[in-house]
Amino acid sequence: MDCYIYYKVPTEFQDQLLGQVRGMQAALHAQTGVTSGLQRRPEINDGMHTWMEIYRHVPENFIANLALAVQQTRLLPLIHGERHPEFFMEVIPCV
């Protein structure tokens, strides 16, 4: 199962966000072995980008590990609104 988390961030916080997420994802990888990525939509809406954290093949307890990792960063003050997690499972593998 993969975990996708999207949220909005004012464009002026882009560099700070990159640093916070990069450090958080590195720590999560070291702790859990989960590989991750970060994407954003190309367009700006109301001065904000939409960002997406991606975590591949997460274990059952991953959301608790992720919540703790977020608390240990300065990520939340950069985000406008909520972080929205969604989970997807592979149905047909990529060829």
C-alpha positions in Angstrom: 0.0 0.0 0.0 1.2 3.5 -0.8 0.5 6.7 1.1 -0.1 10.1 -0.6 -0.4 13.3 1.4 -1.3 16.5 -0.2 -1.5 20.1 1.2 -1.2 23.7 0.2 1.8 25.9 0.9 2.3 29.6 0.2 4.9 30.0 -2.6 7.2 32.1 -0.4 7.7 29.0 1.9 8.9 26.7 -0.9 12.5 26.6 0.1 11.8 26.1 3.7 9.3 23.3 2.9 11.8 21.5 0.7 14.4 21.5 3.6 11.9 20.3 6.2 10.4 17.5 4.0 13.8 16.3 2.8 15.0 15.9 6.4 11.8 14.3 7.5 11.7 11.8 4.7 15.4 10.9 5.2 14.7 10.2 8.9 11.6 8.2 8.1 13.6 6.1 5.6 16.3 5.5 8.1 13.7 4.4 10.7 11.3 2.4 8.5 13.0 1.7 5.2 10.1 3.3 3.4 11.0 5.1 0.1 9.5 8.5 -0.5 9.1 11.4 -2.9 7.8 14.9 -3.1 5.9 16.5 -6.0 4.0 19.7 -6.5 1.5 21.0 -9.0 3.1 23.4 -11.6 0.4 26.1 -11.3 0.0 28.6 -8.5 -3.5 29.2 -7.1 -4.1 32.1 -4.7 -0.4 32.4 -4.1 0.0 28.7 -3.2 1.3 25.5 -4.6 -0.3 22.1 -3.9 2.4 19.6 -2.7 2.2 15.8 -2.5 4.4 13.6 -0.3 4.6 10.0 -1.6 5.5 7.0 0.5 5.8 3.6 -1.2 4.9 0.2 0.3 4.2 1.5 3.8 3.8 -0.8 6.8 0.6 -0.9 9.0 2.0 1.4 11.6 3.4 3.9 9.2 0.9 6.7 9.8 1.9 6.8 13.5 5.6 7.1 12.5 4.7 9.8 10.0 2.7 11.8 12.6 5.7 11.7 15.0 8.1 12.7 12.3 5.9 15.7 11.3 5.8 16.8 15.0 9.6 16.8 15.1 9.9 19.2 12.2 8.9 22.8 11.5 6.7 21.7 8.7 3.2 22.4 10.0 3.6 26.2 10.3 4.5 26.3 6.6 1.2 24.6 5.5 -2.0 26.4 4.8 -4.9 24.2 6.0 -4.7 20.5 6.6 -2.5 17.6 5.4 -4.7 15.2 3.6 -3.5 11.6 3.7 -4.8 9.0 1.2 -3.9 5.3 0.8 -3.8 3.3 -2.4 -3.0 -0.3 -3.1 -1.6 -1.7 -6.3 -4.1 -3.6 -8.5 -2.0 -4.1 -11.6 1.8 -3.7 -11.4 3.5 -1.4 -13.9 5.1 -3.1 -16.9 
